[in-house]
Amino acid sequence: MQSIFPACSNRLLLLGLLFGLSFLPLFAQTLTEASPESVGMSTERLQRIESVVQDYVNQQRIAGAVALVVRNGKIVYYKGIGYDDMDTKSPLKRDAIFRIASQTKAITSTAVMMLYEEGKLLLDDPVSKYIPSFKEPKVLATFNEKDTTFTTVPAKREITIRDLLTHTSGISYAGIGTKEATAIYAKYKIPSGIGTPNYKLADAITLLGTMPLVHQPGEKFSYGLNTDVLGYVVEVVSGKTLDEFFRQRIFEPLGMKDTYFYLPSDKAGRLTTLYTQNREGATIKSVARNGSTPDFPKQKGTFYSGGAGLSSTAYDYAIFLQSMLNGGQYGSKRILGPITIDMMTANQIGDLNVGARKFGLGYAVATEKEAARIPVSVGTYEWGGIFGTTYWADPKEGIVALIMTQKYPNSYGDLSDKFKVLVYQAITKKNP
């Protein structure tokens, strides 16, 4: 007897085509290139992106940038602008691999929420349930700058998984945190997650658990090594290294083929040249210092920093963001449920603020105040990386956008805001 399933499938396909694909829940939007006009944007107005970025290149404020804009699953702008190497004038290709640093955080947060969905952990679990060194945390009371000695008081409560996801735990950052934490972490050799490939995540995070917090848990937003701790939680709960978990559970299912902690040799040549600036503000190539090299992604490392360790392309990261806009699915592969993504992109910090934004579980979230400052929709979620990479996803307008540069430190912080303006001014028809 002939199977009825092909006929049923054809009828579902026909119904889907007639009713806007609403009867086809098995597949979610995948990225394809299309004309801007097909999704209510202007080709002419999008060209302003290249003009503005090229001006930064001409002034040697940056070497180059890759910009990518997606609307409703359609790639409408995707270009490499400027140079990979300013000396040789080699062009920056659009598939260049960038050190995405803190863009790693959203992926680690997703891994945690996958385990949450599987019943492996709860957001209000104490971190010490998974990493015993975080039991009975202490909060910094006094600090002596001369010899980096300090005193502490007991924390009012333990740190939770939710505190880590929202950066309200009181853990600070190595190198870029408070002056007290920077000194203490340096003294005890707590890594920032960048340029320390020979460390082991278990050793570093276990030691971090014995360090003092800079404030009581839940009382402030303090950007810190929270997501590195979450990376180790993923390892403990899953029984896999963070590298293995990412590869098997996120990158391979979504088709992210260019995202790694440490690049394979056949892709290392696509890593962008890293730049910095001298005291006069001139853009110069970054060099190795204090045992850390700008080419750390090319090393064979053992340290998997959930807060800052990945390198990727604009296209790969756009796939990840599109899966979030799709409610956790990309093509036929689902990594999260839509209700979980609603939680991740809702205000999770109450009356606390991150500038004009709130913070969810791994993302900053635009408020009405932020939407009045810059033309994103309320509910847009975003973050970036210390080497000059910025991303956001706007559920209302169906926008995924990224701009990736290759410089730290830098004095061009206005480029990310200009890029947002340039993307939204190119919209000719708002989404219903």
Solvent accessible surface area in square Angstrom, and as a share of the most:
residue,aa,sasa,rsa
1,M,238,1.06
2,Q,158,0.70
3,S,60,0.38
4,I,113,0.58
5,F,151,0.63
6,P,73,0.46
7,A,43,0.33
8,C,44,0.27
9,S,64,0.41
10,N,98,0.50
11,R,143,0.52
12,L,85,0.42
13,L,92,0.46
14,L,104,0.52
15,L,71,0.36
16,G,0,0.00
17,L,117,0.58
18,L,119,0.59
19,F,118,0.49
20,G,66,0.64
21,L,99,0.49
22,S,84,0.54
23,F,99,0.41
24,L,50,0.25
25,P,104,0.65
26,L,131,0.65
27,F,136,0.57
28,A,22,0.17
29,Q,88,0.39
30,T,61,0.36
31,L,13,0.06
32,T,67,0.39
33,E,106,0.47
34,A,36,0.28
35,S,58,0.37
36,P,13,0.08
37,E,102,0.46
38,S,76,0.49
39,V,20,0.12
40,G,8,0.08
41,M,1,0.01
42,S,16,0.10
43,T,56,0.33
44,E,135,0.60
45,R,86,0.31
46,L,2,0.01
47,Q,98,0.43
48,R,109,0.40
49,I,0,0.00
50,E,64,0.29
51,S,74,0.48
52,V,38,0.22
53,V,1,0.00
54,Q,59,0.26
55,D,66,0.34
56,Y,5,0.02
57,V,8,0.04
58,N,102,0.52
59,Q,100,0.44
60,Q,103,0.46
61,R,73,0.27
62,I,1,0.00
63,A,1,0.01
64,G,0,0.00
65,A,0,0.00
66,V,0,0.00
67,A,0,0.00
68,L,0,0.00
69,V,0,0.00
70,V,0,0.00
71,R,1,0.00
72,N,47,0.24
73,G,2,0.02
74,K,75,0.32
75,I,6,0.03
76,V,14,0.08
77,Y,13,0.05
78,Y,22,0.08
79,K,78,0.33
80,G,30,0.29
81,I,5,0.03
82,G,17,0.17
83,Y,64,0.24
84,D,35,0.18
85,D,21,0.11
86,M,25,0.11
87,D,109,0.56
88,T,96,0.56
89,K,111,0.47
90,S,40,0.26
91,P,89,0.56
92,L,5,0.03
93,K,138,0.58
94,R,95,0.35
95,D,61,0.31
96,A,8,0.07
97,I,0,0.00
98,F,2,0.01
99,R,7,0.03
100,I,0,0.00
101,A,1,0.01
102,S,13,0.08
103,Q,0,0.00
104,T,0,0.00
105,K,7,0.03
106,A,1,0.01
107,I,0,0.00
108,T,0,0.00
109,S,2,0.01
110,T,0,0.00
111,A,0,0.00
112,V,0,0.00
113,M,0,0.00
114,M,7,0.03
115,L,2,0.01
116,Y,57,0.22
117,E,75,0.34
118,E,76,0.34
119,G,66,0.64
120,K,105,0.45
121,L,6,0.03
122,L,116,0.58
123,L,4,0.02
124,D,89,0.46
125,D,15,0.08
126,P,50,0.32
127,V,0,0.00
128,S,15,0.10
129,K,131,0.56
130,Y,28,0.10
131,I,3,0.01
132,P,105,0.66
133,S,29,0.19
134,F,6,0.02
135,K,121,0.51
136,E,123,0.55
137,P,14,0.09
138,K,88,0.37
139,V,10,0.05
140,L,34,0.17
141,A,52,0.41
142,T,80,0.46
143,F,45,0.19
144,N,66,0.34
145,E,115,0.52
146,K,195,0.83
147,D,75,0.39
148,T,29,0.17
149,T,65,0.38
150,F,61,0.25
151,T,76,0.44
152,T,50,0.29
153,V,67,0.38
154,P,99,0.62
155,A,19,0.15
156,K,158,0.67
157,R,103,0.38
158,E,39,0.17
159,I,2,0.01
160,T,22,0.13
161,I,0,0.00
162,R,68,0.25
163,D,9,0.05
164,L,0,0.00
165,L,2,0.01
166,T,3,0.02
167,H,3,0.01
168,T,8,0.04
169,S,0,0.00
170,G,0,0.00
171,I,3,0.02
172,S,3,0.02
173,Y,9,0.04
174,A,9,0.07
175,G,57,0.55
176,I,89,0.45
177,G,27,0.26
178,T,55,0.32
179,K,130,0.55
180,E,44,0.20
181,A,4,0.03
182,T,41,0.24
183,A,29,0.23
184,I,3,0.01
185,Y,3,0.01
186,A,71,0.55
187,K,96,0.41
188,Y,82,0.31
189,K,145,0.61
190,I,11,0.05
191,P,11,0.07
192,S,34,0.22
193,G,7,0.07
194,I,42,0.21
195,G,8,0.08
196,T,36,0.21
197,P,15,0.09
198,N,125,0.64
199,Y,77,0.29
200,K,108,0.46
201,L,7,0.03
202,A,39,0.30
203,D,97,0.50
204,A,6,0.05
205,I,5,0.03
206,T,61,0.36
207,L,66,0.33
208,L,4,0.02
209,G,9,0.09
210,T,86,0.50
211,M,18,0.08
212,P,9,0.06
213,L,7,0.03
214,V,37,0.21
215,H,13,0.06
216,Q,25,0.11
217,P,9,0.05
218,G,32,0.31
219,E,85,0.38
220,K,117,0.50
221,F,44,0.18
222,S,22,0.14
223,Y,62,0.24
224,G,0,0.00
225,L,4,0.02
226,N,0,0.00
227,T,2,0.01
228,D,3,0.02
229,V,0,0.00
230,L,1,0.00
231,G,0,0.00
232,Y,36,0.14
233,V,0,0.00
234,V,0,0.00
235,E,29,0.13
236,V,63,0.36
237,V,33,0.19
238,S,31,0.20
239,G,70,0.67
240,K,69,0.29
241,T,54,0.31
242,L,0,0.00
243,D,40,0.21
244,E,76,0.34
245,F,1,0.00
246,F,1,0.00
247,R,50,0.18
248,Q,87,0.39
249,R,74,0.27
250,I,0,0.00
251,F,1,0.00
252,E,113,0.51
253,P,38,0.24
254,L,5,0.02
255,G,28,0.27
256,M,3,0.02
257,K,150,0.63
258,D,23,0.12
259,T,0,0.00
260,Y,40,0.15
261,F,4,0.02
262,Y,41,0.16
263,L,3,0.01
264,P,40,0.25
265,S,98,0.63
266,D,119,0.62
267,K,37,0.16
268,A,17,0.14
269,G,76,0.73
270,R,73,0.27
271,L,12,0.06
272,T,3,0.02
273,T,35,0.20
274,L,14,0.07
275,Y,4,0.02
276,T,16,0.09
277,Q,43,0.19
278,N,56,0.28
279,R,243,0.89
280,E,147,0.66
281,G,38,0.36
282,A,48,0.37
283,T,15,0.09
284,I,76,0.39
285,K,75,0.32
286,S,28,0.18
287,V,91,0.52
288,A,66,0.51
289,R,156,0.57
290,N,154,0.79
291,G,85,0.82
292,S,37,0.24
293,T,33,0.19
294,P,24,0.15
295,D,59,0.31
296,F,14,0.06
297,P,0,0.00
298,K,83,0.35
299,Q,67,0.30
300,K,156,0.66
301,G,12,0.11
302,T,58,0.34
303,F,6,0.03
304,Y,40,0.15
305,S,1,0.00
306,G,0,0.00
307,G,0,0.00
308,A,4,0.03
309,G,8,0.08
310,L,2,0.01
311,S,0,0.00
312,S,0,0.00
313,T,3,0.02
314,A,0,0.00
315,Y,74,0.28
316,D,5,0.02
317,Y,0,0.00
318,A,0,0.00
319,I,6,0.03
320,F,0,0.00
321,L,0,0.00
322,Q,3,0.02
323,S,0,0.00
324,M,2,0.01
325,L,41,0.20
326,N,32,0.16
327,G,14,0.13
328,G,0,0.00
329,Q,13,0.06
330,Y,23,0.09
331,G,12,0.11
332,S,67,0.43
333,K,107,0.45
334,R,123,0.45
335,I,12,0.06
336,L,2,0.01
337,G,17,0.17
338,P,67,0.42
339,I,128,0.65
340,T,10,0.06
341,I,10,0.05
342,D,86,0.45
343,M,53,0.24
344,M,0,0.00
345,T,23,0.13
346,A,46,0.35
347,N,71,0.36
348,Q,45,0.20
349,I,14,0.07
350,G,44,0.42
351,D,138,0.71
352,L,50,0.25
353,N,88,0.45
354,V,16,0.09
355,G,71,0.68
356,A,20,0.16
357,R,53,0.19
358,K,37,0.16
359,F,2,0.01
360,G,0,0.00
361,L,0,0.00
362,G,6,0.06
363,Y,1,0.00
364,A,0,0.00
365,V,11,0.06
366,A,2,0.02
367,T,31,0.18
368,E,139,0.62
369,K,150,0.63
370,E,5,0.02
371,A,28,0.21
372,A,91,0.71
373,R,130,0.47
374,I,15,0.07
375,P,59,0.37
376,V,8,0.04
377,S,16,0.10
378,V,86,0.50
379,G,23,0.22
380,T,0,0.00
381,Y,4,0.01
382,E,6,0.03
383,W,42,0.15
384,G,16,0.15
385,G,15,0.14
386,I,54,0.27
387,F,14,0.06
388,G,17,0.17
389,T,3,0.02
390,T,23,0.14
391,Y,1,0.00
392,W,0,0.00
393,A,0,0.00
394,D,0,0.00
395,P,73,0.46
396,K,118,0.50
397,E,8,0.04
398,G,9,0.09
399,I,0,0.00
400,V,0,0.00
401,A,0,0.00
402,L,0,0.00
403,I,4,0.02
404,M,0,0.00
405,T,2,0.01
406,Q,3,0.01
407,K,3,0.01
408,Y,84,0.32
409,P,65,0.41
410,N,46,0.24
411,S,77,0.49
412,Y,12,0.05
413,G,61,0.59
414,D,61,0.32
415,L,3,0.02
416,S,30,0.20
417,D,40,0.21
418,K,84,0.36
419,F,1,0.00
420,K,9,0.04
421,V,65,0.38
422,L,18,0.09
423,V,0,0.00
424,Y,25,0.09
425,Q,38,0.17
426,A,0,0.00
427,I,30,0.15
428,T,83,0.48
429,K,147,0.62
430,K,149,0.63
431,N,30,0.15
432,P,174,1.09
